[in-house]
C-alpha cells in the first residue's frame, strides 16, 4: 500500500493549497513541511469547512487545553457490523495520524440509545462499541494509543456525560435553536423531519453532538457528508458563544451497489438485512464481494456509478492504481492510475464491465484482508454482534 504523507507529489500539494489561499491567506505562512501535513490531512475528502482553525493550529495557536496537540474526532453510533463507510473514513484517519494528529473514535452509546438502535438495549449497544474498537484498531494499523500526537483514543459518550458540566453545555448548545431548525438536522440520525414529534430526546441529539465537540476540545470534526448539518449547527453555536470552532472535514458518501445516488455507507443492522446486496460489509469474503459486484450497477458514462466511486474514494487513494486482470483468453492485465483513464477504458470497451467490477472487488478484498485475519483469530466480538441482528 502506498498511501501516505511521503508520497504526496509537490504538484498535488500546490494544487490543494491554491484552493484555500484566497480566502485563507495565512496558509502561505506555513512552511513546506506544515503544508505537506495539512494537505495530507484533507487529501481526497469531499469538503473542508473552517480550514482557518487548522491552519492557525499549525502556525502555533495553542489548543483550548493549552498544548500543541491537534485533536481529531469522529463519532459513531454502535449499531451493527462494519461497512464500507468506515473504510472511507479510516483512510482519512490514517492520514491524520501520519500528520501528527491525535485521533479520537467517539463511541456514541447514548446517542445510539436516543436513536433507538438495538431497541434501546444499552448492553447490546456497548458490546457493539467494543467490537468497533477492534475494527478500527485493525483499519488504522494498530497505532499507539494515548493522548499525544499521532496516537489513537477511544471514548464512550457515557464516559463524557459523567463530567460535571456536560449537560450545561448541551443546554447552551440548545439555546435559541428553534424546533424547526433542529428538525432540519434529523437527517444526521437517518430520520425525516417529522419522525420524532413523539420523542423529545431526539430534539437534543444535535445539541449533544455539538456539545461533544466543544467538551472534547476538538480541532478537526470528521464525518461523512451526511453529518454536515450537525457540524454547521456546531459552528453556529460557536459563533454565538465565541468558542473556537473545529475545522470540519467531510468524506464522500458511497452509493449503493444497486444504483447511484442511494447511500451505501450509512445503513444500520436493520437496513443491511433489507438490502444485503446493496452494501459492502467489511467482513464480506472475496467470493461474496465478487458476487455482489457482479450484480452492481454500472453505467460506463456515469461518474457517480458505485464502481467508479469505490475506485475514486478508496482504491486510488490507498494504492495509487488498479490492476484489471481478464481471463487469459480475453487479454493481458492492464494498470490504471487515474479514474478518467479507467472510465475511458470501460467506455471504449478496452475493459469489459465485468472485468472492471471484479478488479474493484479484488482491490477492496485486499484492503479487507487484515480485518478477515483478525476476526478469524478473534471471532468472539463479531459473533456477539451477529447474534444481535
PyMOL commands that set and color helices and strands:
alter all, ss='L'
color gray80, all
select helices_A, chain A and resi 5-7+10-20+25-29+32-42+51-58+84-98+109-114+117-120+122-139+157-160+166-174+179-183+186-189+200-215+225-241+269-274+286-294+306-319+328-330+339-347+353-377+380-388
alter helices_A, ss='H'
color red, helices_A
select strands_A, chain A and resi 47-49+71-76+102-107+152-156+220-224+247-251+322-324+334-336
alter strands_A, ss='S'
color yellow, strands_A
deselect
rebuild
show_as cartoon
